[in-house]
Amino acid sequence: MPYIKRGSDNQIIAIYAEAPSEDTEHLAASHPDVIGFLNLNSSGEQSLQFLTSSDYELVRVLEDLIELLIEKNVVLFTELPIAAQHKLVQRRRARQNLNEENTLMIDENDIL
């Protein structure tokens, strides 16, 4: 059961495992105010929504990191699990195809 501290607007501003002072309130972990506080990140956006929207960006970061580690011979491609190898190859091909399609597009203002 967490201890909470509320701000002047009566909204939770901090949660503690143990009471740090006498001005904290004891609430059940399932209390809607506690759940609401835990679901908000610093910008007020729902944490689940934030994680979902940032997943694609993080996947790209991880792909780039894996590629860098392979290029630097820190990790051998063949050391990765077979399923991971297949996924990386599929994504690499898809990205190459996308890049090729984008470079073949000619704008009406382009001169050949």
N, C-alpha and C positions, 0 to 999 in steps of 0.2 A: 504494500500500500504506500503510494508516494506521498510526499509532503510537497505542497505547492506554495508558491508566492504569487500574489496577485498585484497587478499594477493599479494605478488610480482609476482606470476604466473598468476595473473588476475582471480583467482578462488575465489569464495565467501568463506570467513572465518568466517563471523558472520552476523546475521540478527537481526534487532532491530525494535520495533514498533514505536519508536520515534528516531529522529536523535540525537545520542549521541555526535557527533562532526561534524565538517565541512567536514571531509574526507569520509563521507558516501555518498552512491549513492541511489537514489530513484528509485525503480523498481516496476512493477506490480506484484502482487502475482502469477499471471499465467505465468510470464516470465520463459522460460526454465532454466535459471541459478538458479532461486529461487527454482523451483521444483526439479531440480537436487540436490541442496544442501540439501533440506529437505528430500530427499530420501536416503541420505547416512548416515550411522552410523559411529562411530569413526574409524572402521577398513576399511572403504571404501566399505563395502558390502551393497548391496541394502537393505533398511530397510524392505521392504515387504518380500524379500527372507529370511532375518534374522528371522523375526517374524514367517514366515511359518515353517522354519526349527526348530525353538525352541519351537513351539507349543506342539509337542509330549513330549518333556522334561518337559515343564511346566505342562502338564496334569498329568504326573506322580508325580510331586511335589505336585500338588493339591490333588491327590488321597491319597498320603502319609499323607498330612496334615489333611485331613478329617478323615482318619483312626486313626491318633493320637488323634484328638479331641474327637472322639467317645470312644477310649480306656480310655482316661482321664475323661470321663463323662462330658466333657464341652458341647458337643452336643449329643443329643440322636439321634440314627439312625432314629427312627420313626418321628422325627421332620423335617427331610429332605422331600422335595417334593417327591411324589411317583415316578415320572420319574427319579429323581436323585437316589432314592433307587434302582430302577431296573438297572440303568446303573452301579452303584457301585457293585451290586451283580454280574452282568454279567462279569464285568471286573475282579472281585476277582476270580470268577470261572475260567475264561480264564487263568489268571495268575497261579492259582493252577494247572490247567491241563498242562500248559506249564512246570511248575516246576516238575511235576510228570513225564512227558515225558522225560525231561532232566536227571532226576535221574535214570530212567530205562535203559538209554542207557549205554551199557557196551563197553568199548574200548577193542580192541584186546589184549592190554597189561594188562587188569585187571584180577585179580584172584578171582574166586568165592569161 
